[in-house]
């Protein structure tokens, strides 16, 4: 895989969700204006999820399969659930929802479309769009809230699910985001309240075009939901902006489902008296690589990005930041001219415990001055992730996973070289505390093994078995990952000369 194809679906299993993120960035840039209703910036920073009684027990909430897939809770945010055992029926509802919204708003020409042209589709608005990576000079900094995720912490065990339930994830989306995906999910994901079929349609269809009643219920639910979101965002204007936003968003419904997107949302804020926007996309994709290999792949392919490995309460993850350029089609632009917008993006990859599925969460904004505000909210989202699992793996490991050693603080790792087969592992000569990166078969969810107490003098004890893993060094407390201080600690004695000789090389750097 090369940089030229990093956004292609053939080479990148996350490409479709990244395309959704780029497309939402296009919509916010083209459709949001000075008349858009906006939340205060405090909507992202005021809530304290850890203080909410349900924050540590998200799996105790009555969500899918017998309820919605996401639900707003006061003082907490929107709780989202997604699982591998409920991908949905794949029923197409975009055309039905788009037509219903057209009728709801009395018809008329949507921005970029021709009235009475027939079926309104995403292609009519030159959507979806595909982003491209921006020059490394436009890459946003690895914000402090993201860097703090590299601090060591104990992971929580996945909640035990019934056999056949697969792997499931629950997380909290901060307030301030408007979901463009239905609270009940796509057709076939949840058990909605579907009216009983009349006697002449006992097969479960509506008796006209053969559409099953569950799909009709899903389409009706999404129609009402998008109309409600349009009212929230454009309630201070006439019906045209509400119609344009709701209809154009509805045309993307099937794209969301095909991309594995479980949540797509937009944020409209007022920050210090000015407008600010961001987008959020949460998706699931099949990707069997362990986290260390996934992070290595990201660092190798995305040379323009900065990639770190971190340890969340839900387990190990890879986080990258990069700049992206997103096109705004002339059909949607207010002046009719196609243009490009530079966005700052953060993307997190969190492997699920089934060893074959990866949760991908990404946030982007075209407001670099608000980067820290949004990354703080994104970091809280990542810390809220909780897993459930039925114990069945999607891939078979090469060898049984050993009991996990005590969890070491995760650190960014340099891009890997290709060592010779018989080459010994050697520690990287950096100032700091030596630790070992867990091996590929490391199981972060296994119980921590207790070390036996010593029963003999050290001289008589057998040599301990070496631990698996790649030896690295944890940076010292005065390490500055952002290169702001420009100072380097000094060392007295012979070690100072060795350090001086290595001044040309960085003490420690993340992937990329």
Secondary structure, DSSP 8 states (H G I E B T S, - for coil): --GGGTT-TTT-TTHHHHHHHHHHHHHHHHH--TTS--EETHHHHS--GGGSTTTT-GGGS--TTSS-SEEEETTTEEEEEEETT--------HHHHHHHHHHHTT----TTS-TT-SS--GGGGT-S---EE--GGG-----HHHHGGGS-------EE--TT--EEEEEEE-TTEEE-S-TT-STTSS--------GGGTTSB-SSS--BHHHHHHHHHHHHHHHHHHHHHHTTS-HHHHHHHHHHHHTTHHHHHHTTEEEEEEEEEEETTEEEEEEEEEEEEE--S-HHHHHHHHHHH-TTSEEEEEEETTEEEEEEEEEEEEEE-TTTSTTS--EEEEEEEEEEEEE-TTSSEEEEEEEEES-GGGHHHHHHHHHHHHHT-EEEE-S--SS--SS---------------------TT--------SSEEEEE--TT--TTS---------S-TTTS-------SEEEEE--TT--TT--S-------SHHHHHHHHTTTS-S---B-
